[in-house]
Amino acid sequence: MRRAVTIITAYLLLLLSALLPAQKTAAPTPTLPAPHQVEAAFTQATPQPEIPLREVRALWVVRNTMTSPESVLEMVRRAKENGFTDLIVQVRGRGDAYYNSRVEPRADDLAKQPDTFDPLAVTLNEAHRIGIRVHAWINIYLVANIEMLPRSPNHLIYQHPEWLMVPRNLAKELYSVDPKSPEYLERLIEFTRGNRTELEGLYASPANPEVKENLIKIWLDVAERYEVDGLHFDYVRYPNPSFDYSRASLDHFRNEMEKTLSAEDRTFLEEQSALDPLIHATSFHDRYGQFQRQQVTDLVERVYKGVKQVKPHALVSAAVFANTDEAARSKFQDWRQWVRMGWLDVVCPMAYTPETETFRKLINSAMANASGKQIWAGIGAYKQTADRAAEKIKATRELGAQGFILFSYDSSVKASPDLNPQGDYLERVREAWRPTLPTLLSR
């Protein structure tokens, strides 16, 4: 150990001498060990570094931060100062755009900003200038908050109410109602408000072909016009198994099923459907579930292939439920199939639990089902202290994940009495990966 300390001291003296101004008379050069001896000495004297050389340290940035040039620039600055490598910025929140979209209306939250303000462009310019990668975060099926409905008359819930998911409880009633009538949207809003604890808002139907085409246009609009480093799926799922029983979904499934039925069964079900439009879905419950999963999978496949044609090197990632069985069964989010088929580059399991052992199990399970794709572990910063988040970061490294993401930047910079009293969450988490001298030498 004494020999190791002597070697380290000599090496540090050399580093310090390089920082001092040059003198007219050069000081004698100390005799230094060979590089391999220095490396061996550090190996003996200190633990090996835990920080992977190419670790992704990312932030999910909710659209609230994308509402002014000042907040965007502040966000990028704090990300850089605290060692983050990637920003996943929300550019489609609820069927609206936090960029200059050719497809959807500008977000209501940008109404006070000049039309020249493009949140995504500002983020890209500043982040790329200082070496941070940017991923465009696009919410898929969740298209409207229920407490504050969109103001723009061009929003899809007003232009295309027939695109919206329908709960099973309203399916029979709304099947024969004209979606363009005020009653149709009003009933969906009323139902959603009555089920706030289970529903986050209004959702678009994965089974509606027009919804798919619209979403693909949105993705390609961003991929073609912005130099993003990646694009990110979120809410690429159903809210729960009681959705979607819209006319578009029921009719689509019925047409698919009739191809497999005998003439006798088709006739019988045809007669029953006049009384119960859900008869095919309820008679073939398991196959209807498979059909629903396939609608989401079809979109992921088409989007992935479309993006790769436009930007081959852009990463396509997705925020998913960490438990694959639960995701596929209750959300119809079969991400295990997506990675198996090669339609995702990165899986971001939302393991938001404050319990480190539970987190470890969720990430370990996700890695086992990722078919070799990258895993960026999602950490719920909004639910735990910075110290607990640091425990999760350590766990991701021990498990061999390629990185982690904090959810979210916005909650991390907002002071809260229990979890973040000083509003310095990022600064405190930064200590979890502060490079040591041995780490720097290993790079």
ROKOL-400073 format. One line per field, with one value per residue (C-alpha): residue in one letter; x, y, z. Coordinates in steps of 0.5 Angstrom, whole numbers. Last residue first. Layout:
// residues N
resn [a:...] .
x [X:...] .
y [Y:...] .
z [Z:...] .
***
This chain:
// residues 443
resn [r:s:l:l:t:p:l:t:p:r:w:a:e:r:v:r:e:l:y:d:g:q:p:n:l:d:p:s:a:k:v:s:s:d:y:s:f:l:i:f:g:q:a:g:l:e:r:t:a:k:i:k:e:a:a:r:d:a:t:q:k:y:a:g:i:g:a:w:i:q:k:g:s:a:n:a:m:a:s:n:i:l:k:r:f:t:e:t:e:p:t:y:a:m:p:c:v:v:d:l:w:g:m:r:v:w:q:r:w:d:q:f:k:s:r:a:a:e:d:t:n:a:f:v:a:a:s:v:l:a:h:p:k:v:q:k:v:g:k:y:v:r:e:v:l:d:t:v:q:q:r:q:f:q:g:y:r:d:h:f:s:t:a:h:i:l:p:d:l:a:s:q:e:e:l:f:t:r:d:e:a:s:l:t:k:e:m:e:n:r:f:h:d:l:s:a:r:s:y:d:f:s:p:n:p:y:r:v:y:d:f:h:l:g:d:v:e:y:r:e:a:v:d:l:w:i:k:i:l:n:e:k:v:e:p:n:a:p:s:a:y:l:g:e:l:e:t:r:n:g:r:t:f:e:i:l:r:e:l:y:e:p:s:k:p:d:v:s:y:l:e:k:a:l:n:r:p:v:m:l:w:e:p:h:q:y:i:l:h:n:p:s:r:p:l:m:e:i:n:a:v:l:y:i:n:i:w:a:h:v:r:i:g:i:r:h:a:e:n:l:t:v:a:l:p:d:f:t:d:p:q:k:a:l:d:d:a:r:p:e:v:r:s:n:y:y:a:d:g:r:g:r:v:q:v:i:l:d:t:f:g:n:e:k:a:r:r:v:m:e:l:v:s:e:p:s:t:m:t:n:r:v:v:w:l:a:r:v:e:r:l:p:i:e:p:q:p:t:a:q:t:f:a:a:e:v:q:h:p:a:p:l:t:p:t:p:a:a:t:k:q:a:p:l:l:a:s:l:l:l:l:l:y:a:t:i:i:t:v:a:r:r:m] .
x [-23:-20:-16:-22:-25:-19:-19:-26:-32:-39:-44:-48:-46:-50:-56:-55:-55:-61:-65:-63:-70:-68:-74:-74:-77:-81:-82:-82:-78:-79:-72:-73:-81:-79:-73:-78:-78:-70:-68:-62:-57:-54:-57:-51:-55:-50:-50:-58:-57:-53:-57:-63:-59:-58:-66:-66:-61:-65:-71:-77:-84:-82:-75:-79:-73:-74:-68:-65:-65:-61:-64:-61:-68:-71:-74:-69:-67:-74:-74:-67:-70:-77:-73:-68:-74:-77:-71:-70:-77:-78:-82:-82:-80:-82:-78:-75:-73:-68:-68:-75:-78:-73:-78:-76:-76:-83:-86:-83:-86:-93:-97:-104:-105:-108:-105:-99:-96:-98:-94:-88:-87:-83:-89:-86:-83:-81:-75:-73:-66:-64:-58:-63:-66:-72:-72:-71:-77:-81:-79:-80:-87:-90:-87:-90:-97:-98:-96:-101:-107:-104:-105:-112:-113:-110:-115:-121:-118:-119:-126:-129:-136:-135:-132:-136:-143:-141:-146:-151:-158:-157:-150:-154:-157:-150:-147:-152:-151:-143:-143:-147:-143:-137:-132:-125:-126:-132:-127:-123:-129:-132:-125:-125:-133:-131:-125:-129:-135:-131:-130:-123:-123:-125:-118:-114:-111:-109:-102:-97:-97:-90:-86:-79:-76:-68:-62:-66:-64:-71:-75:-76:-76:-81:-86:-85:-87:-93:-95:-95:-99:-104:-104:-105:-111:-114:-114:-118:-116:-111:-117:-115:-115:-119:-116:-112:-117:-117:-118:-122:-127:-133:-129:-128:-136:-138:-132:-135:-142:-140:-137:-142:-148:-145:-147:-141:-140:-147:-150:-151:-145:-145:-151:-148:-141:-142:-140:-135:-131:-130:-123:-123:-123:-130:-129:-125:-125:-127:-122:-117:-116:-118:-122:-116:-118:-116:-120:-118:-120:-121:-114:-114:-110:-107:-106:-99:-95:-89:-82:-77:-70:-64:-57:-52:-46:-46:-48:-52:-56:-57:-59:-64:-67:-69:-71:-76:-79:-80:-82:-83:-90:-89:-90:-97:-101:-95:-99:-105:-100:-100:-105:-103:-100:-95:-92:-88:-86:-89:-95:-102:-106:-104:-97:-93:-86:-84:-77:-72:-66:-59:-52:-53:-48:-51:-48:-50:-57:-58:-56:-61:-66:-65:-65:-71:-74:-72:-74:-81:-86:-82:-82:-89:-88:-85:-77:-75:-68:-62:-56:-54:-47:-42:-36:-40:-39:-38:-30:-25:-24:-18:-11:-9:-13:-9:-2:-4:-6:0:5:2:3:11:13:16:23:22:23:28:25:26:29:25:19:12:6:3:-2:3:6:0:-1:6:6:-1:3:9:3:0:7:8:1:2:9:6:0] .
y [14:10:16:20:14:14:21:21:22:25:20:20:27:29:27:33:38:35:36:43:46:47:43:37:31:33:41:41:46:45:44:36:36:39:35:29:23:22:17:12:9:2:-2:-7:-9:-6:0:1:-1:5:10:7:9:16:16:15:20:25:24:20:20:26:23:17:13:10:5:6:-1:-2:-8:-15:-18:-13:-19:-20:-13:-11:-17:-14:-7:-9:-13:-7:-2:-7:-8:0:2:9:6:9:3:6:2:6:1:3:1:-1:-5:-10:-16:-18:-11:-10:-17:-15:-9:-12:-6:-8:-4:-9:-16:-14:-9:-13:-19:-14:-11:-5:-1:3:9:8:9:10:12:17:14:12:18:19:11:9:14:10:3:5:9:3:-2:2:3:-5:-6:-2:-5:-12:-11:-10:-16:-20:-18:-19:-26:-27:-24:-28:-28:-21:-18:-21:-19:-12:-9:-12:-13:-12:-16:-22:-23:-22:-27:-32:-31:-31:-37:-41:-39:-41:-36:-34:-28:-26:-25:-19:-16:-16:-13:-7:-6:-6:-2:4:3:5:-1:1:1:-3:-6:0:6:3:4:8:13:15:14:17:20:20:25:30:34:37:37:30:27:31:31:24:23:27:24:17:19:22:15:11:15:15:7:7:1:5:9:16:18:23:24:21:16:11:16:21:17:21:26:21:19:26:28:22:23:31:28:24:29:35:31:29:22:21:16:9:6:11:7:0:3:7:2:-1:5:9:11:17:18:19:26:28:36:37:32:33:40:45:49:51:51:44:42:44:39:33:33:31:27:21:16:17:22:24:26:29:26:31:30:34:37:44:47:41:43:50:49:43:46:52:48:44:50:54:61:65:65:70:67:68:63:58:54:53:48:50:46:39:37:42:43:48:45:44:41:39:32:32:33:33:36:33:33:27:31:27:27:30:32:37:43:41:39:46:50:46:47:55:55:52:56:63:61:60:54:48:47:46:41:35:34:27:27:23:20:15:11:11:10:6:10:4:6:1:1:5:3:-3:-1:6:2:-2:4:8:1:1:8:7:10:17:20:27:32:38:45:49:55:61:58:56:57:52:47:42:42:40:34:31:32:28:22:22:22:16:12:14:12:5:4:5:0] .
z [-40:-34:-32:-31:-26:-22:-21:-19:-23:-19:-21:-15:-13:-18:-15:-10:-15:-19:-13:-11:-10:-3:0:-5:-2:4:3:-4:-8:-16:-20:-19:-21:-27:-29:-28:-28:-28:-33:-33:-37:-40:-35:-32:-26:-22:-26:-25:-18:-16:-20:-16:-9:-12:-13:-5:-3:-8:-4:-7:-11:-16:-18:-20:-24:-31:-32:-39:-42:-49:-53:-52:-53:-47:-43:-38:-38:-36:-30:-28:-28:-24:-19:-18:-17:-12:-8:-8:-6:-8:-14:-20:-25:-31:-36:-42:-47:-53:-60:-61:-67:-67:-67:-60:-58:-60:-58:-51:-51:-52:-49:-49:-42:-38:-41:-45:-39:-34:-37:-39:-32:-33:-36:-42:-44:-51:-55:-62:-63:-69:-74:-80:-80:-85:-87:-80:-78:-82:-80:-73:-74:-78:-73:-67:-70:-72:-64:-62:-66:-65:-57:-59:-63:-58:-53:-58:-59:-51:-51:-57:-55:-52:-58:-63:-59:-58:-62:-58:-61:-69:-67:-65:-72:-75:-70:-72:-80:-79:-74:-80:-85:-81:-78:-80:-84:-80:-74:-78:-80:-73:-70:-75:-73:-66:-66:-71:-67:-60:-55:-53:-47:-41:-41:-38:-41:-47:-49:-53:-47:-49:-55:-56:-62:-62:-64:-66:-72:-74:-80:-83:-76:-73:-79:-79:-72:-73:-80:-77:-71:-76:-80:-74:-72:-79:-79:-72:-68:-64:-61:-59:-51:-47:-40:-34:-33:-27:-21:-25:-27:-27:-31:-36:-36:-37:-42:-46:-46:-48:-54:-57:-55:-59:-65:-70:-67:-69:-64:-66:-62:-57:-52:-54:-52:-46:-41:-45:-45:-52:-55:-59:-67:-68:-64:-70:-71:-64:-60:-66:-64:-69:-65:-61:-53:-51:-45:-38:-33:-38:-40:-48:-53:-49:-55:-57:-53:-57:-53:-58:-56:-55:-54:-50:-53:-51:-58:-59:-52:-54:-62:-60:-54:-58:-64:-60:-56:-63:-62:-68:-67:-61:-54:-50:-53:-52:-47:-51:-55:-63:-67:-70:-77:-80:-73:-71:-64:-57:-61:-59:-58:-51:-50:-56:-56:-49:-48:-47:-45:-46:-43:-36:-32:-27:-30:-37:-35:-31:-37:-42:-37:-36:-44:-44:-38:-42:-49:-46:-45:-46:-38:-38:-43:-39:-39:-38:-36:-38:-36:-41:-39:-44:-40:-35:-28:-22:-22:-19:-12:-9:-8:-11:-18:-17:-17:-23:-27:-25:-26:-33:-35:-33:-26:-26:-25:-23:-28:-25:-25:-31:-30:-34:-31:-34:-30:-26:-29:-31:-25:-21:-26:-25:-17:-17:-21:-16:-10:-13:-14:-7:-4:-8:-5:2:0] .
***
